[in-house]
Amino acid sequence: MHELSLALALIEQIQHIARRERATRVRSVTVRVGALSGVDPEALAFCFPLAARDTPAETAQFILLKDSPHRLCLACEGVFPGGVQSPCPACGSGNTCITGSDDLFLHSLEVV
């Protein structure tokens, strides 16, 4: 389960930010997970409290934002929702590709 190693990496990043901000506690952690990232959001949510034990984020609320894939039209450069090959709704071109939704990142923290 690579989600545990991802949760541990998030905790390292959170601890660094908490130290920099001289925070003693993290109230909430918001993480954005792309549908094409290869990350199981439920497994990450399960692993987060284990990784956060004995850290300033131990009691933090863990919030997951799930990103859906979008398509980029290579003809008109329009962006529209969808992971399945489909024509551009703006210009009708079939020359599109998937863009985004393949990442995982720390979106925001609330610290005290």
CNS distance restraints for C-alpha pairs under 8 A (distance, minus, plus):
assign (resid   1 and name CA) (resid   5 and name CA) 7.92 0.50 0.50
assign (resid   2 and name CA) (resid   6 and name CA) 6.36 0.50 0.50
assign (resid   3 and name CA) (resid   7 and name CA) 6.04 0.50 0.50
assign (resid   3 and name CA) (resid  39 and name CA) 6.77 0.50 0.50
assign (resid   3 and name CA) (resid  40 and name CA) 7.20 0.50 0.50
assign (resid   3 and name CA) (resid  43 and name CA) 6.23 0.50 0.50
assign (resid   3 and name CA) (resid  44 and name CA) 5.06 0.50 0.50
assign (resid   3 and name CA) (resid  47 and name CA) 6.74 0.50 0.50
assign (resid   4 and name CA) (resid   8 and name CA) 6.18 0.50 0.50
assign (resid   4 and name CA) (resid  44 and name CA) 6.78 0.50 0.50
assign (resid   4 and name CA) (resid  47 and name CA) 5.33 0.50 0.50
assign (resid   4 and name CA) (resid  48 and name CA) 7.34 0.50 0.50
assign (resid   4 and name CA) (resid  51 and name CA) 7.21 0.50 0.50
assign (resid   5 and name CA) (resid   9 and name CA) 6.19 0.50 0.50
assign (resid   6 and name CA) (resid  10 and name CA) 6.20 0.50 0.50
assign (resid   6 and name CA) (resid  44 and name CA) 7.58 0.50 0.50
assign (resid   7 and name CA) (resid  11 and name CA) 6.23 0.50 0.50
assign (resid   7 and name CA) (resid  44 and name CA) 6.48 0.50 0.50
assign (resid   7 and name CA) (resid  47 and name CA) 6.28 0.50 0.50
assign (resid   7 and name CA) (resid  48 and name CA) 5.26 0.50 0.50
assign (resid   7 and name CA) (resid  51 and name CA) 5.99 0.50 0.50
assign (resid   8 and name CA) (resid  12 and name CA) 6.34 0.50 0.50
assign (resid   8 and name CA) (resid  48 and name CA) 7.65 0.50 0.50
assign (resid   8 and name CA) (resid  51 and name CA) 5.30 0.50 0.50
assign (resid   8 and name CA) (resid  52 and name CA) 7.70 0.50 0.50
assign (resid   9 and name CA) (resid  13 and name CA) 6.40 0.50 0.50
assign (resid  10 and name CA) (resid  14 and name CA) 6.08 0.50 0.50
assign (resid  10 and name CA) (resid 106 and name CA) 7.18 0.50 0.50
assign (resid  11 and name CA) (resid  15 and name CA) 5.96 0.50 0.50
assign (resid  11 and name CA) (resid  51 and name CA) 6.73 0.50 0.50
assign (resid  11 and name CA) (resid  52 and name CA) 6.28 0.50 0.50
assign (resid  11 and name CA) (resid  57 and name CA) 7.62 0.50 0.50
assign (resid  12 and name CA) (resid  16 and name CA) 6.23 0.50 0.50
assign (resid  13 and name CA) (resid  17 and name CA) 6.36 0.50 0.50
assign (resid  14 and name CA) (resid  18 and name CA) 6.05 0.50 0.50
assign (resid  14 and name CA) (resid  57 and name CA) 7.66 0.50 0.50
assign (resid  14 and name CA) (resid 109 and name CA) 7.84 0.50 0.50
assign (resid  15 and name CA) (resid  19 and name CA) 6.09 0.50 0.50
assign (resid  15 and name CA) (resid  55 and name CA) 7.50 0.50 0.50
assign (resid  15 and name CA) (resid  56 and name CA) 7.14 0.50 0.50
assign (resid  15 and name CA) (resid  57 and name CA) 7.93 0.50 0.50
assign (resid  16 and name CA) (resid  20 and name CA) 6.22 0.50 0.50
assign (resid  17 and name CA) (resid  21 and name CA) 6.12 0.50 0.50
assign (resid  18 and name CA) (resid  22 and name CA) 5.87 0.50 0.50
assign (resid  18 and name CA) (resid  23 and name CA) 4.92 0.50 0.50
assign (resid  18 and name CA) (resid  24 and name CA) 7.12 0.50 0.50
assign (resid  18 and name CA) (resid  25 and name CA) 7.62 0.50 0.50
assign (resid  18 and name CA) (resid  26 and name CA) 7.43 0.50 0.50
assign (resid  18 and name CA) (resid  56 and name CA) 7.67 0.50 0.50
assign (resid  18 and name CA) (resid 111 and name CA) 7.02 0.50 0.50
assign (resid  19 and name CA) (resid  23 and name CA) 6.20 0.50 0.50
assign (resid  23 and name CA) (resid 111 and name CA) 5.90 0.50 0.50
assign (resid  23 and name CA) (resid 112 and name CA) 5.15 0.50 0.50
assign (resid  24 and name CA) (resid  56 and name CA) 6.05 0.50 0.50
assign (resid  24 and name CA) (resid 111 and name CA) 7.58 0.50 0.50
assign (resid  24 and name CA) (resid 112 and name CA) 6.11 0.50 0.50
assign (resid  25 and name CA) (resid  56 and name CA) 4.52 0.50 0.50
assign (resid  25 and name CA) (resid  57 and name CA) 6.22 0.50 0.50
assign (resid  25 and name CA) (resid 111 and name CA) 5.77 0.50 0.50
assign (resid  25 and name CA) (resid 112 and name CA) 5.39 0.50 0.50
assign (resid  26 and name CA) (resid  56 and name CA) 5.57 0.50 0.50
assign (resid  26 and name CA) (resid  57 and name CA) 4.76 0.50 0.50
assign (resid  26 and name CA) (resid  58 and name CA) 7.79 0.50 0.50
assign (resid  26 and name CA) (resid  59 and name CA) 7.44 0.50 0.50
assign (resid  26 and name CA) (resid  60 and name CA) 5.56 0.50 0.50
assign (resid  26 and name CA) (resid 109 and name CA) 7.07 0.50 0.50
assign (resid  26 and name CA) (resid 110 and name CA) 5.88 0.50 0.50
assign (resid  26 and name CA) (resid 111 and name CA) 4.30 0.50 0.50
assign (resid  26 and name CA) (resid 112 and name CA) 6.30 0.50 0.50
assign (resid  27 and name CA) (resid  57 and name CA) 7.06 0.50 0.50
assign (resid  27 and name CA) (resid  59 and name CA) 6.99 0.50 0.50
assign (resid  27 and name CA) (resid  60 and name CA) 4.53 0.50 0.50
assign (resid  27 and name CA) (resid  61 and name CA) 6.20 0.50 0.50
assign (resid  27 and name CA) (resid 109 and name CA) 7.54 0.50 0.50
assign (resid  27 and name CA) (resid 110 and name CA) 5.30 0.50 0.50
assign (resid  27 and name CA) (resid 111 and name CA) 5.56 0.50 0.50
assign (resid  27 and name CA) (resid 112 and name CA) 7.15 0.50 0.50
assign (resid  28 and name CA) (resid  57 and name CA) 7.76 0.50 0.50
assign (resid  28 and name CA) (resid  60 and name CA) 4.64 0.50 0.50
assign (resid  28 and name CA) (resid  61 and name CA) 4.43 0.50 0.50
assign (resid  28 and name CA) (resid  62 and name CA) 5.95 0.50 0.50
assign (resid  28 and name CA) (resid  63 and name CA) 7.31 0.50 0.50
assign (resid  28 and name CA) (resid 109 and name CA) 5.67 0.50 0.50
assign (resid  28 and name CA) (resid 110 and name CA) 5.11 0.50 0.50
assign (resid  28 and name CA) (resid 111 and name CA) 7.29 0.50 0.50
assign (resid  29 and name CA) (resid  60 and name CA) 6.49 0.50 0.50
assign (resid  29 and name CA) (resid  61 and name CA) 6.15 0.50 0.50
assign (resid  29 and name CA) (resid  62 and name CA) 5.06 0.50 0.50
assign (resid  29 and name CA) (resid  63 and name CA) 6.01 0.50 0.50
assign (resid  29 and name CA) (resid 106 and name CA) 7.65 0.50 0.50
assign (resid  29 and name CA) (resid 107 and name CA) 7.84 0.50 0.50
assign (resid  29 and name CA) (resid 108 and name CA) 6.09 0.50 0.50
assign (resid  29 and name CA) (resid 109 and name CA) 4.76 0.50 0.50
assign (resid  29 and name CA) (resid 110 and name CA) 6.70 0.50 0.50
assign (resid  30 and name CA) (resid  62 and name CA) 6.14 0.50 0.50
assign (resid  30 and name CA) (resid  63 and name CA) 4.57 0.50 0.50
assign (resid  30 and name CA) (resid  64 and name CA) 5.86 0.50 0.50
assign (resid  30 and name CA) (resid  65 and name CA) 7.18 0.50 0.50
assign (resid  30 and name CA) (resid 106 and name CA) 6.32 0.50 0.50
assign (resid  30 and name CA) (resid 107 and name CA) 5.36 0.50 0.50
assign (resid  30 and name CA) (resid 108 and name CA) 5.12 0.50 0.50
assign (resid  30 and name CA) (resid 109 and name CA) 6.31 0.50 0.50
assign (resid  31 and name CA) (resid  62 and name CA) 7.78 0.50 0.50
assign (resid  31 and name CA) (resid  63 and name CA) 6.25 0.50 0.50
assign (resid  31 and name CA) (resid  64 and name CA) 5.11 0.50 0.50
assign (resid  31 and name CA) (resid  65 and name CA) 6.09 0.50 0.50
assign (resid  31 and name CA) (resid 104 and name CA) 7.19 0.50 0.50
assign (resid  31 and name CA) (resid 105 and name CA) 5.79 0.50 0.50
assign (resid  31 and name CA) (resid 106 and name CA) 4.63 0.50 0.50
assign (resid  31 and name CA) (resid 107 and name CA) 5.06 0.50 0.50
assign (resid  31 and name CA) (resid 108 and name CA) 7.06 0.50 0.50
assign (resid  32 and name CA) (resid  64 and name CA) 5.96 0.50 0.50
assign (resid  32 and name CA) (resid  65 and name CA) 4.61 0.50 0.50
assign (resid  32 and name CA) (resid  66 and name CA) 5.88 0.50 0.50
assign (resid  32 and name CA) (resid  67 and name CA) 6.87 0.50 0.50
assign (resid  32 and name CA) (resid 103 and name CA) 7.87 0.50 0.50
assign (resid  32 and name CA) (resid 104 and name CA) 5.66 0.50 0.50
assign (resid  32 and name CA) (resid 105 and name CA) 5.44 0.50 0.50
assign (resid  32 and name CA) (resid 106 and name CA) 6.43 0.50 0.50
assign (resid  32 and name CA) (resid 107 and name CA) 5.93 0.50 0.50
assign (resid  33 and name CA) (resid  37 and name CA) 6.85 0.50 0.50
assign (resid  33 and name CA) (resid  39 and name CA) 7.22 0.50 0.50
assign (resid  33 and name CA) (resid  41 and name CA) 6.99 0.50 0.50
assign (resid  33 and name CA) (resid  64 and name CA) 7.05 0.50 0.50
assign (resid  33 and name CA) (resid  65 and name CA) 6.14 0.50 0.50
assign (resid  33 and name CA) (resid  66 and name CA) 5.01 0.50 0.50
assign (resid  33 and name CA) (resid  67 and name CA) 5.96 0.50 0.50
assign (resid  33 and name CA) (resid 101 and name CA) 7.40 0.50 0.50
assign (resid  33 and name CA) (resid 102 and name CA) 7.83 0.50 0.50
assign (resid  33 and name CA) (resid 103 and name CA) 6.17 0.50 0.50
assign (resid  33 and name CA) (resid 104 and name CA) 4.58 0.50 0.50
assign (resid  33 and name CA) (resid 105 and name CA) 6.82 0.50 0.50
assign (resid  34 and name CA) (resid  39 and name CA) 7.90 0.50 0.50
assign (resid  34 and name CA) (resid  66 and name CA) 5.82 0.50 0.50
assign (resid  34 and name CA) (resid  67 and name CA) 4.50 0.50 0.50
assign (resid  34 and name CA) (resid  68 and name CA) 6.36 0.50 0.50
assign (resid  34 and name CA) (resid  69 and name CA) 7.43 0.50 0.50
assign (resid  34 and name CA) (resid 100 and name CA) 7.50 0.50 0.50
assign (resid  34 and name CA) (resid 101 and name CA) 3.89 0.50 0.50
assign (resid  34 and name CA) (resid 102 and name CA) 4.96 0.50 0.50
assign (resid  34 and name CA) (resid 103 and name CA) 5.21 0.50 0.50
assign (resid  34 and name CA) (resid 104 and name CA) 6.18 0.50 0.50
assign (resid  35 and name CA) (resid  39 and name CA) 7.89 0.50 0.50
assign (resid  35 and name CA) (resid  66 and name CA) 6.71 0.50 0.50
assign (resid  35 and name CA) (resid  67 and name CA) 5.80 0.50 0.50
assign (resid  35 and name CA) (resid  68 and name CA) 5.52 0.50 0.50
assign (resid  35 and name CA) (resid  69 and name CA) 6.53 0.50 0.50
assign (resid  35 and name CA) (resid 101 and name CA) 5.49 0.50 0.50
assign (resid  35 and name CA) (resid 102 and name CA) 6.52 0.50 0.50
assign (resid  36 and name CA) (resid  69 and name CA) 7.20 0.50 0.50
assign (resid  36 and name CA) (resid 101 and name CA) 5.40 0.50 0.50
assign (resid  36 and name CA) (resid 102 and name CA) 4.44 0.50 0.50
assign (resid  36 and name CA) (resid 103 and name CA) 7.42 0.50 0.50
assign (resid  37 and name CA) (resid 101 and name CA) 6.52 0.50 0.50
assign (resid  37 and name CA) (resid 102 and name CA) 3.92 0.50 0.50
assign (resid  37 and name CA) (resid 103 and name CA) 5.03 0.50 0.50
assign (resid  37 and name CA) (resid 104 and name CA) 6.64 0.50 0.50
assign (resid  38 and name CA) (resid 102 and name CA) 7.54 0.50 0.50
assign (resid  39 and name CA) (resid  44 and name CA) 7.46 0.50 0.50
assign (resid  39 and name CA) (resid 104 and name CA) 7.81 0.50 0.50
assign (resid  40 and name CA) (resid  44 and name CA) 6.26 0.50 0.50
assign (resid  41 and name CA) (resid  45 and name CA) 6.15 0.50 0.50
assign (resid  41 and name CA) (resid  64 and name CA) 7.38 0.50 0.50
assign (resid  42 and name CA) (resid  46 and name CA) 6.18 0.50 0.50
assign (resid  43 and name CA) (resid  47 and name CA) 6.15 0.50 0.50
assign (resid  44 and name CA) (resid  48 and name CA) 6.02 0.50 0.50
assign (resid  45 and name CA) (resid  49 and name CA) 7.61 0.50 0.50
assign (resid  45 and name CA) (resid  62 and name CA) 7.10 0.50 0.50
assign (resid  45 and name CA) (resid  64 and name CA) 7.77 0.50 0.50
assign (resid  46 and name CA) (resid  50 and name CA) 7.68 0.50 0.50
assign (resid  47 and name CA) (resid  51 and name CA) 6.31 0.50 0.50
assign (resid  48 and name CA) (resid  52 and name CA) 6.03 0.50 0.50
assign (resid  48 and name CA) (resid  62 and name CA) 7.68 0.50 0.50
assign (resid  49 and name CA) (resid  53 and name CA) 6.18 0.50 0.50
assign (resid  49 and name CA) (resid  58 and name CA) 6.51 0.50 0.50
assign (resid  49 and name CA) (resid  59 and name CA) 7.99 0.50 0.50
assign (resid  52 and name CA) (resid  56 and name CA) 7.62 0.50 0.50
assign (resid  52 and name CA) (resid  57 and name CA) 5.52 0.50 0.50
assign (resid  52 and name CA) (resid  58 and name CA) 4.72 0.50 0.50
assign (resid  53 and name CA) (resid  57 and name CA) 7.58 0.50 0.50
assign (resid  53 and name CA) (resid  58 and name CA) 4.98 0.50 0.50
assign (resid  54 and name CA) (resid  58 and name CA) 6.05 0.50 0.50
assign (resid  67 and name CA) (resid 101 and name CA) 5.57 0.50 0.50
assign (resid  68 and name CA) (resid  81 and name CA) 7.41 0.50 0.50
assign (resid  68 and name CA) (resid  82 and name CA) 7.51 0.50 0.50
assign (resid  68 and name CA) (resid  83 and name CA) 7.78 0.50 0.50
assign (resid  68 and name CA) (resid 101 and name CA) 5.88 0.50 0.50
assign (resid  69 and name CA) (resid  81 and name CA) 6.35 0.50 0.50
assign (resid  69 and name CA) (resid  82 and name CA) 5.68 0.50 0.50
assign (resid  69 and name CA) (resid  83 and name CA) 5.17 0.50 0.50
assign (resid  69 and name CA) (resid  98 and name CA) 6.71 0.50 0.50
assign (resid  69 and name CA) (resid  99 and name CA) 6.68 0.50 0.50
assign (resid  69 and name CA) (resid 100 and name CA) 6.20 0.50 0.50
assign (resid  69 and name CA) (resid 101 and name CA) 4.97 0.50 0.50
assign (resid  70 and name CA) (resid  79 and name CA) 6.59 0.50 0.50
assign (resid  70 and name CA) (resid  80 and name CA) 5.51 0.50 0.50
assign (resid  70 and name CA) (resid  81 and name CA) 4.25 0.50 0.50
assign (resid  70 and name CA) (resid  82 and name CA) 4.98 0.50 0.50
assign (resid  70 and name CA) (resid  83 and name CA) 6.11 0.50 0.50
assign (resid  70 and name CA) (resid  98 and name CA) 5.75 0.50 0.50
assign (resid  70 and name CA) (resid  99 and name CA) 5.51 0.50 0.50
assign (resid  70 and name CA) (resid 100 and name CA) 6.56 0.50 0.50
assign (resid  70 and name CA) (resid 101 and name CA) 7.38 0.50 0.50
assign (resid  71 and name CA) (resid  79 and name CA) 5.59 0.50 0.50
assign (resid  71 and name CA) (resid  80 and name CA) 5.40 0.50 0.50
assign (resid  71 and name CA) (resid  81 and name CA) 6.06 0.50 0.50
assign (resid  71 and name CA) (resid  82 and name CA) 5.97 0.50 0.50
assign (resid  71 and name CA) (resid  83 and name CA) 6.75 0.50 0.50
assign (resid  71 and name CA) (resid  96 and name CA) 6.14 0.50 0.50
assign (resid  71 and name CA) (resid  97 and name CA) 5.29 0.50 0.50
assign (resid  71 and name CA) (resid  98 and name CA) 4.37 0.50 0.50
assign (resid  71 and name CA) (resid  99 and name CA) 5.50 0.50 0.50
assign (resid  72 and name CA) (resid  77 and name CA) 6.09 0.50 0.50
assign (resid  72 and name CA) (resid  78 and name CA) 5.86 0.50 0.50
assign (resid  72 and name CA) (resid  79 and name CA) 4.62 0.50 0.50
assign (resid  72 and name CA) (resid  80 and name CA) 6.73 0.50 0.50
assign (resid  72 and name CA) (resid  96 and name CA) 5.38 0.50 0.50
assign (resid  72 and name CA) (resid  97 and name CA) 5.35 0.50 0.50
assign (resid  72 and name CA) (resid  98 and name CA) 6.19 0.50 0.50
assign (resid  72 and name CA) (resid  99 and name CA) 6.13 0.50 0.50
assign (resid  73 and name CA) (resid  77 and name CA) 4.81 0.50 0.50
assign (resid  73 and name CA) (resid  78 and name CA) 5.20 0.50 0.50
assign (resid  73 and name CA) (resid  79 and name CA) 6.30 0.50 0.50
assign (resid  73 and name CA) (resid  88 and name CA) 6.08 0.50 0.50
assign (resid  73 and name CA) (resid  93 and name CA) 7.17 0.50 0.50
assign (resid  73 and name CA) (resid  94 and name CA) 7.78 0.50 0.50
assign (resid  73 and name CA) (resid  95 and name CA) 6.10 0.50 0.50
assign (resid  73 and name CA) (resid  96 and name CA) 4.40 0.50 0.50
assign (resid  73 and name CA) (resid  97 and name CA) 6.75 0.50 0.50
assign (resid  74 and name CA) (resid  78 and name CA) 7.79 0.50 0.50
assign (resid  74 and name CA) (resid  95 and name CA) 5.72 0.50 0.50
assign (resid  74 and name CA) (resid  96 and name CA) 5.58 0.50 0.50
assign (resid  74 and name CA) (resid  97 and name CA) 7.52 0.50 0.50
assign (resid  75 and name CA) (resid  91 and name CA) 7.93 0.50 0.50
assign (resid  75 and name CA) (resid  93 and name CA) 6.60 0.50 0.50
assign (resid  75 and name CA) (resid  95 and name CA) 6.65 0.50 0.50
assign (resid  75 and name CA) (resid  96 and name CA) 7.92 0.50 0.50
assign (resid  76 and name CA) (resid  90 and name CA) 7.97 0.50 0.50
assign (resid  76 and name CA) (resid  91 and name CA) 6.89 0.50 0.50
assign (resid  78 and name CA) (resid  88 and name CA) 7.54 0.50 0.50
assign (resid  78 and name CA) (resid  90 and name CA) 7.12 0.50 0.50
assign (resid  80 and name CA) (resid  88 and name CA) 7.46 0.50 0.50
assign (resid  80 and name CA) (resid  89 and name CA) 7.70 0.50 0.50
assign (resid  82 and name CA) (resid  86 and name CA) 7.84 0.50 0.50
assign (resid  82 and name CA) (resid  98 and name CA) 7.98 0.50 0.50
assign (resid  83 and name CA) (resid  98 and name CA) 6.42 0.50 0.50
assign (resid  85 and name CA) (resid  94 and name CA) 7.88 0.50 0.50
assign (resid  85 and name CA) (resid  96 and name CA) 7.23 0.50 0.50
assign (resid  85 and name CA) (resid  97 and name CA) 7.56 0.50 0.50
assign (resid  86 and name CA) (resid  94 and name CA) 6.43 0.50 0.50
assign (resid  86 and name CA) (resid  96 and name CA) 7.54 0.50 0.50
assign (resid  87 and name CA) (resid  92 and name CA) 5.28 0.50 0.50
assign (resid  87 and name CA) (resid  93 and name CA) 5.36 0.50 0.50
assign (resid  87 and name CA) (resid  94 and name CA) 4.34 0.50 0.50
assign (resid  87 and name CA) (resid  95 and name CA) 7.33 0.50 0.50
assign (resid  87 and name CA) (resid  96 and name CA) 7.17 0.50 0.50
assign (resid  88 and name CA) (resid  92 and name CA) 4.71 0.50 0.50
assign (resid  88 and name CA) (resid  93 and name CA) 5.32 0.50 0.50
assign (resid  88 and name CA) (resid  94 and name CA) 6.34 0.50 0.50
assign (resid  88 and name CA) (resid  95 and name CA) 7.94 0.50 0.50
assign (resid  88 and name CA) (resid  96 and name CA) 7.14 0.50 0.50
